[in-house]
Amino acid sequence: MLLLLGGLLASPWVFSSCQHSAMSDYKSEKFHLSASPAAPDGYQMVIFTGTFHRSDGRTFPVPSGHRLISSWQGSGISWAVGDAEQPAPDSLALVWYSTTEDQFYEGHFLIPQQRIHALLKAGFWNTEEQEQQTYDELTVLAGLKGMAVVWLTGSKNRVLIGRFQAQETASRFPNQSSQEHAQMLQEERAELSPAVQQEIREGTISAKRWDDYLRVYPWKVAFNQPLKLYNYGLDYLNGERTNYPATRDMAQYARGVLEPSLKSVPRDLDLFVETEAGQRYEIRVVTFDENETMDAFQTLHQTDEQAAITLLVELDRPVRKVQLVLENGLQKIPLSSTKVEIFAAE
């Protein structure tokens, strides 16, 4: 049997060879890549062993042994790796101790190797340095109740790779007496915040807050008057960050936020706009009011799960005041507790 490939006749053998080459690339093509640990804000974790596995049988480490207490956005801890050039890994083995829960967790997770390779291959356009760059770090969060999260991080961009579930496992303190362990636990927990200590006493420790962060909704940004969005930066509650476009095409980049797509709830926001008269402004939300914004997204989604949500930026004329409103065509919810600032842009 002959197959039509790109307008030419090709044999199945040629097609299979191309497929094999592509498969080989995503398993073997190397990039400057290392790993960094993270933990939920305020909840102490210690990674005992962390290892990314490659298709060639080799591995590279997630830094271990550090007392991690922040943050969901990453710890800034990294290790020099002997072989700094890595292919996209195919799995992650992780063992960590949650001081908050006095519990060990262990898991070996398959991760989306082809997607990681595609992201590394494509990279992003650094608008400040005017060059194409790519991601260089896999950020690994060891969380509560066996929750593990992996992001691919590079400069001001971060992409969520996945959320994984580990299992409880036996203590890795075999040489520690019960009295010594109780003393250690008391000392470590004494450094946690009063709110977390109260959760420990009441037995209400949960991963729900972070799982809620990972929820996505179909939403977009819109303006109440004609404005051209020529650049933007968005950080999301799920840990993702979008501050550089995939390519030089800024119009396509703008469509990524002006057209509805599944995204997490925003954490902070920078919009760079131009009026019809050519005046340029920066509309900045340093931090959204987390509870207000999450509640508003959930309320609108429950009203109509199919409707896209619009983050409407309402500006006066001339551009001096700004207000944010979430709406879905059926209901409007002002984000009155979220502070928005506007500046003249260079």
VOGU-3710 file (C-alpha; in Angstrom, 3 decimals, decimal comma):
1> mllllgglla> 0,000/0,000/0,000  1,226/3,527/-0,833  0,506/6,602/1,247  0,122/10,156/-0,020  2,540/12,334/1,953  2,786/16,048/1,220  1,504/15,543/-2,338  4,056/12,779/-3,065  3,725/9,046/-2,997  5,633/7,488/-0,142
11> spwvfsscqh> 5,953/3,954/1,062  4,830/2,950/4,577  8,502/2,326/5,356  9,377/5,982/4,681  6,431/7,148/6,808  7,482/4,875/9,667  11,046/6,156/9,446  9,818/9,744/9,784  7,679/8,791/12,748  10,591/6,973/14,373
21> samsdyksek> 12,847/10,006/13,880  10,293/12,326/15,488  9,829/9,941/18,412  13,577/9,703/18,830  13,905/13,495/18,892  11,510/14,061/21,756  13,256/11,371/23,781  16,831/12,371/23,034  17,113/16,037/21,994  18,845/17,894/24,821
31> fhlsaspaap> 18,309/21,295/26,407  19,875/23,196/29,283  17,543/21,891/31,971  17,639/21,432/35,749  15,138/21,112/38,600  14,066/23,191/41,598  11,882/22,292/44,626  8,881/24,151/46,031  6,313/23,838/48,838  2,923/25,416/49,632
41> dgyqmviftg> 3,315/28,764/51,375  3,541/28,294/55,122  3,534/24,466/55,153  6,971/22,961/55,733  8,135/20,095/53,489  11,451/18,290/53,127  12,198/16,391/49,921  14,227/13,287/50,789  14,806/12,051/47,237  13,720/13,500/43,935
51> tfhrsdgrtf> 14,779/12,196/40,540  13,733/12,897/36,962  14,145/9,821/34,754  15,191/10,041/31,102  14,391/7,625/28,280  18,069/6,671/28,005  18,050/5,358/31,584  19,941/8,297/33,053  18,547/10,693/35,674  18,936/14,190/37,052
61> pvpsghrlis> 18,038/15,311/40,588  15,471/17,492/42,262  17,376/19,309/45,070  16,690/17,516/48,347  17,303/17,969/52,071  16,107/21,571/52,248  13,439/22,786/54,671  10,883/24,151/52,228  8,187/26,465/53,489  7,542/28,652/50,453
71> swqgsgiswa> 6,489/29,158/47,901  3,904/27,899/45,437  5,779/30,073/42,950  9,108/28,275/43,567  11,910/28,315/46,132  14,812/29,642/44,081  16,888/26,600/45,160  18,847/24,883/42,395  21,770/22,495/42,084  24,497/22,382/39,489
81> vgdaeqpapd> 23,992/19,217/37,452  26,941/17,272/36,058  25,264/16,856/32,683  23,560/20,235/32,309  22,079/19,238/28,949  18,985/17,075/29,454  16,308/15,638/27,193  12,688/15,971/28,262  12,262/13,429/31,098  9,580/10,752/31,015
91> slalvwystt> 8,913/10,339/34,752  9,532/11,721/38,235  10,281/9,737/41,405  9,708/11,692/44,610  9,810/11,030/48,359  9,095/13,837/50,815  8,205/14,505/54,424  5,393/16,853/55,393  6,338/18,328/58,753  2,910/19,891/58,907
101> edqfyeghfl> 1,240/16,451/58,787  4,098/14,355/60,224  3,742/12,122/57,176  5,970/10,770/54,405  4,757/10,541/50,805  6,176/8,622/47,869  5,327/8,476/44,192  6,715/7,666/40,753  4,797/9,661/38,170  4,705/9,430/34,397
111> ipqqrihall> 4,932/12,954/32,977  4,003/14,200/29,456  7,409/13,871/27,811  6,319/14,890/24,302  4,580/18,027/25,576  7,636/19,054/27,612  9,836/18,523/24,562  7,469/20,600/22,397  7,542/23,461/24,920  11,341/23,323/25,181
121> kagfwnteeq> 11,640/23,231/21,393  9,288/26,184/20,834  10,394/28,370/23,757  9,244/32,004/23,826  10,199/35,438/22,466  11,922/37,549/25,138  10,578/41,012/24,294  13,146/42,737/26,526  16,226/41,051/25,067  14,659/40,653/21,619
131> eqqtydeltv> 15,608/37,022/21,169  14,032/33,586/21,176  14,702/31,752/24,433  13,399/28,626/26,090  12,565/27,102/29,442  15,405/25,858/31,636  13,883/24,476/34,846  11,358/21,931/36,042  9,854/23,237/39,284  8,597/20,456/41,579
141> laglkgmavv> 6,154/21,141/44,405  5,914/18,666/47,276  2,547/19,412/48,828  -0,042/18,445/51,396  -1,959/15,159/51,341  0,415/13,702/48,741  -0,167/16,464/46,206  2,728/16,939/43,768  2,810/19,578/41,014  5,301/20,143/38,193
151> wltgsknrvl> 5,815/23,325/36,171  8,230/24,118/33,330  9,872/27,461/34,102  11,895/29,890/32,033  12,633/33,563/32,733  9,221/35,221/33,302  7,168/32,361/31,850  5,938/29,228/33,618  3,700/26,453/32,277  1,831/23,887/34,348
161> igrfqaqeta> 2,861/20,349/33,402  0,624/18,400/35,754  -0,739/17,600/39,177  0,095/14,156/40,593  -0,929/12,114/43,613  1,576/10,315/45,851  0,829/7,696/48,475  1,524/7,704/52,192  4,604/5,693/53,081  6,429/4,590/56,224
171> srfpnqssqe> 8,704/6,891/58,185  12,224/7,466/56,888  13,510/8,215/60,402  14,415/4,618/61,413  17,149/5,635/63,864  15,060/8,219/65,667  13,310/7,281/68,900  9,685/8,296/69,405  10,796/10,817/72,011  13,414/12,319/69,696
181> haqmlqeera> 10,891/12,482/66,886  8,290/14,202/69,081  10,887/16,768/70,159  11,961/17,423/66,570  8,363/17,753/65,433  7,526/20,187/68,222  10,515/22,400/67,386  9,825/22,402/63,645  6,112/23,076/63,999  6,777/25,921/66,446
191> elspavqqei> 8,149/27,883/63,473  4,917/27,557/61,490  2,368/30,375/61,464  -0,359/30,488/64,135  -2,964/29,798/61,430  -1,204/26,619/60,294  -0,640/25,512/63,906  -4,381/25,913/64,485  -5,123/23,744/61,442  -2,826/21,070/62,902
201> regtisakrw> -4,624/21,183/66,258  -8,058/21,022/64,608  -7,084/18,366/62,091  -8,192/20,495/59,135  -5,041/20,300/57,000  -6,160/20,031/53,369  -4,886/20,390/49,784  -8,206/21,895/48,653  -6,888/25,459/48,472  -4,216/24,469/45,966
211> ddylrvypwk> -6,512/22,195/43,997  -8,866/25,174/43,724  -5,927/27,202/42,373  -5,538/24,598/39,617  -9,130/24,967/38,395  -9,511/26,608/34,987  -12,353/28,602/33,459  -13,049/29,834/29,910  -12,330/33,551/30,213  -10,974/36,574/28,377
221> vafnqplkly> -10,143/40,266/28,868  -12,236/43,009/27,244  -12,397/46,820/27,415  -15,389/49,168/27,575  -13,883/51,445/24,913  -11,745/50,964/21,780  -8,206/50,151/22,901  -5,372/48,247/21,281  -3,697/45,733/23,597  -0,072/45,684/22,465
231> nygldylnge> 1,505/43,748/25,359  0,559/42,141/28,649  1,783/40,031/31,557  -0,360/37,613/33,554  0,373/35,526/36,625  -2,198/32,912/37,605  -3,142/31,323/40,921  -2,165/27,915/39,502  1,475/29,046/39,391  1,590/29,697/35,658
241> rtnypatrdm> 3,061/32,918/34,317  2,640/34,430/30,843  4,871/37,440/30,320  6,505/36,661/26,968  4,825/35,584/23,707  5,607/32,289/21,978  6,886/34,180/18,908  7,427/37,767/17,738  3,774/37,906/16,658  2,366/40,276/19,281
251> aqyargvlep> -1,089/40,324/17,657  -1,362/36,569/18,122  -0,094/36,964/21,672  -2,831/39,534/22,397  -5,495/37,176/21,048  -4,413/34,683/23,701  -6,051/36,867/26,343  -8,645/38,743/24,246  -10,292/35,497/23,135  -11,783/33,060/25,657
261> slksvprdld> -9,636/30,062/26,566  -9,261/27,827/29,596  -7,106/29,625/32,133  -6,694/29,680/35,888  -7,891/32,606/37,991  -5,506/35,581/37,600  -3,127/36,441/40,430  -1,718/39,690/39,036  -2,022/41,498/35,732  -0,274/44,079/33,537
271> lfveteagqr> -2,067/45,372/30,428  -0,357/47,741/27,991  -2,901/49,542/25,826  -3,029/52,254/23,188  -5,979/54,603/22,586  -7,286/55,616/19,163  -5,396/58,896/19,646  -2,113/57,009/20,123  -1,791/57,504/23,881  -0,323/54,536/25,736
281> yeirvvtfde> -1,169/53,356/29,247  -0,240/50,571/31,624  -3,122/49,093/33,618  -1,685/47,215/36,589  -3,143/44,892/39,215  -0,321/44,097/41,615  -2,411/41,425/43,348  -6,030/40,469/42,863  -8,045/40,022/46,038  -7,802/36,230/46,055
291> netmdafqtl> -11,035/35,358/47,832  -13,090/37,934/45,953  -11,793/36,870/42,552  -12,051/33,114/43,134  -15,579/33,475/44,521  -16,614/35,584/41,523  -15,259/33,068/38,993  -16,953/30,176/40,797  -20,271/32,048/41,065  -20,360/32,918/37,360
301> hqtdeqaait> -19,313/29,416/36,362  -22,091/27,896/38,455  -24,600/30,292/36,876  -23,749/28,946/33,392  -20,951/26,393/33,020  -20,844/26,846/29,226  -20,650/30,640/29,130  -17,307/32,354/28,728  -16,373/34,751/31,520  -15,175/38,244/30,663
311> llveldrpvr> -12,806/40,272/32,803  -14,100/43,682/31,747  -11,738/46,630/32,173  -13,903/49,723/32,531  -12,085/53,024/32,000  -13,373/56,577/32,035  -12,629/59,257/29,400  -9,986/60,607/29,567  -8,205/57,550/30,897  -7,748/58,262/34,607
321> kvqlvlengl> -9,894/55,776/36,520  -10,314/52,049/36,045  -12,623/49,379/37,493  -12,632/45,608/36,953  -15,852/43,651/36,516  -16,384/39,941/35,912  -19,400/39,026/33,777  -20,788/36,138/31,754  -23,715/37,739/29,936  -26,124/36,837/32,744
331> qkiplsstkv> -24,503/38,394/35,794  -21,944/41,075/36,618  -19,682/41,028/39,680  -17,494/44,109/40,374  -14,076/43,281/41,807  -14,301/46,160/44,256  -11,628/44,873/46,666  -9,005/44,535/43,934  -6,801/47,600/43,569  -6,117/48,684/39,996
341> eifaae> -3,574/51,343/39,026  -3,085/53,156/35,727  0,067/54,850/34,474  1,248/56,574/31,342  3,337/54,009/29,450  6,600/54,851/27,742
//
